[in-house]
Structures are given as structure tokens and as C-alpha cells.
Amino acid sequence: MAEAFEAYLNSTSEFGTVTQVRYPMISVEGLPKAHPFETLVFEDGQIGQVFDMEYDLLHALVFSLDPILIGAKVTRTNQTLAIPVGETLKGTTVDALGRPTRLAKVFTTRKKQRQIFTESLGIDRRVSIKKPFLTGVTKVDLLIPLGKGQRQLILGDAKTGKTNFLLNALVNQVNSENTVGVYAAIGKKRSEVKYLEEFFQKQGIVDKVILIAATSSDPNSMIYIAPYTAMAIAEYFRDLGQDTVVIFDDLTTHAQRYREIALLSRRFPGRESYPGDIFYTHASLVERAGNYKHEKKGEVSITCLPVASTVEGDITGYISTNLISMTDGHIFFDTEIYNKGERPAINIPLSVTRVGRKTQSILVRRINREILSLLSQFRTLSQIAHLDSELSLESKEILHKGKSLMVMLDQSTGTIPYAIQIIIFGLIWLDAADLSKEKVYNGILNDLIGLNNNPAERKEIASIINSKTLDEFLLRLKQKQDIIDICNKNQIS
């Protein structure tokens, strides 16, 4: 490793001296021609990065737990921080510098380098979001739809099901859409990283997912660059013409670690002691996602799902509001809803999608409005449901359909094909079976998924959900005898 120091020293003819260590931040005198984000090499072979610059002093990050001694020599490389990339990244767990955590031989097969700090592509390279990003979660796909290339914030208190939702969405995208998954575990415990690895293995998607692991025991510098590494990997596969979903779990931890680094570099603190550029730090990251033009494929997307943690359901926190303002919407996981037993615990009125509805068909947009309207009436009537004898027939019908919709939207585990979500809504609207009973609903759901696995039936179901109006859709569904037979078979008198 010392050879690298000598090689760069001969190339640049500059060296500096470490004058102060505030791990992982160091101060260096010398290197007058160094530039922001430039990679540095120490005489013992360790690498660092210019973080801040004063008149006659550099503040740099180091990326190793090994100590840096005062007086150590350091030279510049005239390069910015880059990671090795390649197709062999798929199926690996790497650290924030792109180094595999176990299989070292994979590292040697990746010859290309990609900078992790780059500017987002301009508006001339972007196209409108038109394709749906399907998560397999009914409450999201029908009520808070997402589009490929959208930046959607996932926020809520700890232990409210955010990670479970993200993993289900990732599985659905990788299996049904052939999307490449990039998951950045930012400041997580090693046990949580191990759980993610085992989950990907169990679901059979490990060969299409890259896990960037910056654990809580890693230096703050590694945690800081982890989401940038994840985005650089996503951009690599974007340039190859592959749709990508990148998950930042989570940016609240990232902001806290960045605050520590900024304070160590003596930057002036602002609100809640965060540095003044905290908004730019995250905005420049998520802005790199989007739907882009591609020479061969036509268009290719990077869908970004950053995560933010709240405290006691307060979405007005500094980092949360920053992220809300720079994304295309947010999904809020509510502790009260979670405690009631609803899964996923998404607060629909407080969740927003700004571009996702453009990806829905005319029929599904109508279904969206019908569900939201009925749920609103259902919640109101539920408060007076104990006065059953005084309710009108119309109110009783709303309560019955509302209970069926709540069963449909309660999805504890797994994913449901988009077509089946729409078909089940139609069955509720037709009152084809008592789907308010979970046993009936589960039986019909499993049979419908089995029916949809038949290519001929899948084509016919796709034709039904392509109806232009709700009335046409319900009529055609009522005439589909196979589906009606499934309802009759599972109906409990």
C-alpha cells in the first residue's frame, strides 16, 4: 500500500502533514492545490477525502478504523472518490467503498470505476414518469400509487413496518418487473444487515440485489458516503438500460452522522446543530433519481425510496420536512394505526403522491376515488354503528363494503399481483361474496392468484382490467364465470 503513496507523490509532487486528529476527521497542512472531494492517500496506504478547506488548512475524512498519527505524511491523487462497479456486484454485500464484505475475489473482477459524488443529469435527459411502480401492497398501489423514477419518502416511528413494506416492494419489483435492487443499510446493526441478507436469500432475489452495508460500528465517514455509493451503483445499471430501485434506510441516521462530521470540521452549526448545507446534502442525492432517456431502451428509471424516522409521529421535524419538500410525495406509517393491528400501518389522509396517479389507467383512477370516498363514509358511520336498527339500507351497505375493503387493505405479509387487487375490488363492489370474512377473502385471494398464474387466464384478466369505465369493468367481471365460481366455492353461508 505504501507503493500507492509513492506513486501519487511522484505524480503530484505535493505532500502534506497531519496536524490534528478528531476521528474520523483530520487536519492537514500543505497540499495547496487540493480540491474539494479529492481523494487523499496516506503514507501507510489508507485513503481519505477532502471534506472542508480553510486558507492554509484542509479537513479530511478517513475511512478506516486504523489510527492516523499526527505528523503522518499525506499526498493528493488528483481524483475524486470512486468505487469499482460491474455486473458482478449483483448478489453481493459491499461496504461504502464498494468492497465486498466476504467474497474478495468478486472485487478483482470489477475493472470499471465510478465516482460517487456526481451531479444529477439535466432536464434534457429526463422524461415524464408514465409507468407504474408496483409494490404489491394494495393500500399503496391503488390509493397512493407510485411511478417508475419517482422519489417517494417513507417516514414514521421506529417499529411501524417501514422496512417490511420496503422489502415487499423490492421483492415485487425484482420478481415481476426485472428491476435491479440497491439497498443502503445506513448505520444499521450487524444483526439487521444479516437479517437483510437472509431475507434476500430466502426470497430468491439475492442475485438481483446489491446491499451496501455501513453498520453502526463503522466510521461515521463510511456511513456518510454509503447512500452516495448506492446511488452511484444505481446509476451504473441505469446506464446499462436496467430499471433500478434504490432504498436509503435511513437518511435520519445519515443526517445525524453528517452533523457530527460537520461539527468536527468546525463548520458553523445551524438549526438543531445541523450544518447549513444539510438540505443540499440530501437534495443533491435524491435529485439523481428519475426517469431518463436511454439510447437503446428508450427510457430507464431510478426509483428512490428514502426513509426518515419520526419521534412520536411528529412529521414536522427538521430532517423530515426537508425530505418531504424535496421528494415527489411521502408515505406515513402511523403508530396509532399500527397499534390497532392494521398492516401496513399507513395513514392514507396524511400520505401524498404527486406524480403516481399519472401512471394509473382511467379505470384505476376511478377505483381510487370510489375507495377513498367509501372509506371516508365508513369511518363516519362506524362511530354510530351501535345504532344498527336506525341505520338505512344504504348505510348498512356502506358499512358492509367498508368492512370488506378494510380486509382487502389489511396485508400483513407478501405481495398481491396488481390485476388481482383490482379484481378483488370489483368483487367487493358487486357483492359477489362476503369478503368481510377473512376466511372467505383469503380463500378467494389464493384461488385468484392461482388462476392468474395460468397464462391464458392472465391474458383474459388483463383484458378485463383494461376496461375504460367502472360499469364496463363490473359487467365483464360479472360475466367471467371462473371468477364467480371461485367466489361461490369459498362463500360461507
Order of alpha helices (4+ residues) and beta strands (2+ residues): alpha-beta-beta-beta-beta-beta-beta-beta-beta-alpha-beta-beta-beta-beta-alpha-beta-alpha-beta-alpha-beta-alpha-alpha-beta-beta-alpha-beta-alpha-beta-alpha-alpha-alpha-alpha-alpha-alpha-alpha
